[in-house]
Amino acid sequence: MKMLVTGATGRLGTKVVETLLKTVPASQLAVSVRNPEKAEGLQARGVEVRHGDFDLPETLDTAFAGIDRLLIISADGDNETRIRQHTNAVAAAQRAQVGFIVYTSATNASESSLFLAPVHRITEEAISKTGIPYSFLRNNWYLENELGNIQGAIAGNPWVTSAGSGKSGWALQQEYAEAAATVLTGNGHENTIYELAGKLMTQEELVSALGSVLGKEIPVHQVDDIKYAEIMKSAGVPEFVISILVGIQKGIREGTLEIESNDLEKLLGRPVTPIREALTQIVDGISQTK
């Protein structure tokens, strides 16, 4: 059986591949990357590195050839770009007659009002229409998404948010990676949808946990979207990124990530890492890079 991971040199993809290599022979694993040079380390370990660019469908035909189980990791970029790229990837998977598609989606993708959701809804629909067995991994929120805020808190800055009392299901990216590896290699996951999330909590609850890790009180400044955008701009955040951040804050405030589920711990076969322990890992990682 041959399996392939797209985007294997990205943050999530790297973790998925490393997790797979703990249980899967390298000879059974291939990766599809835009820049094969970045994956030379994997090639040296026996992983087959294939050139695959979601904007160049002909490369995907070669990349996906002979693949039994495929993990499509959602791409970066604006919605229009991502929809085009994902559509190309799904069409290539169908042409290659892969046996199973796993796709990293978003919370409640089929119904969510989050501005990022259309990408995932359209991709899920495209995969469903191929008739290929699938599993949609609807990832909630990576704790690593808060890295900038955590670094700011360590430096003594307040935690600024316009998310109000909206809740997110933060979990470590490594745990989402482990769940993806479990589904890609396991049996009985055909035509499934998993809502993957840690324990739902508000910004204040997350910051309280961070404060206990850092041993200090971190003030939380709840502002409106306009003020939030102004603060981000004054901090030097690029304009196009600000609109994305504001959209995310708005989505969280409106409850788009508040989907209660224990699917993540089911796939992990253990409880999700408690938030204080997870935050400790993040903080320790920050201190090691200084």
HELIX and SHEET records of a PDB file:
HELIX    1   1 ARG A   11  LEU A   20  1                                  10    
HELIX    2   2 ALA A   26  GLN A   28  5                                   3    
HELIX    3   3 PRO A   36  ALA A   39  5                                   4    
HELIX    4   4 GLU A   40  ALA A   44  1                                   5    
HELIX    5   5 PRO A   57  ALA A   63  1                                   7    
HELIX    6   6 ASN A   79  ARG A   95  1                                  17    
HELIX    7   7 ALA A  117  THR A  130  1                                  14    
HELIX    8   8 LEU A  143  GLU A  146  5                                   4    
HELIX    9   9 LEU A  147  ILE A  154  1                                   8    
HELIX   10  10 GLN A  173  THR A  185  1                                  13    
HELIX   11  11 GLN A  203  LEU A  214  1                                  12    
HELIX   12  12 ASP A  225  SER A  234  1                                  10    
HELIX   13  13 GLU A  239  ARG A  253  1                                  15    
HELIX   14  14 ASP A  263  LEU A  268  1                                   6    
HELIX   15  15 ILE A  275  THR A  289  1                                  15    
SHEET    1   A 7 GLU A  48  HIS A  51  0                                        
SHEET    2   A 7 LEU A  29  VAL A  33  1                                        
SHEET    3   A 7 MET A   3  THR A   6  1                                        
SHEET    4   A 7 ARG A  69  ILE A  72  1                                        
SHEET    5   A 7 PHE A 100  ALA A 106  1                                        
SHEET    6   A 7 TYR A 134  ASN A 139  1                                        
SHEET    7   A 7 THR A 192  LEU A 196  1                                        
SHEET    1   B 2 TRP A 141  TYR A 142  0                                        
SHEET    2   B 2 TRP A 170  ALA A 171  1                                        
SHEET    1   C 2 TRP A 159  THR A 161  0                                        
SHEET    2   C 2 VAL A 220  GLN A 222  1                                        
SHEET    1   D 2 LYS A 167  SER A 168  0                                        
SHEET    2   D 2 MET A 201  THR A 202 -1                                        
END                                                                             
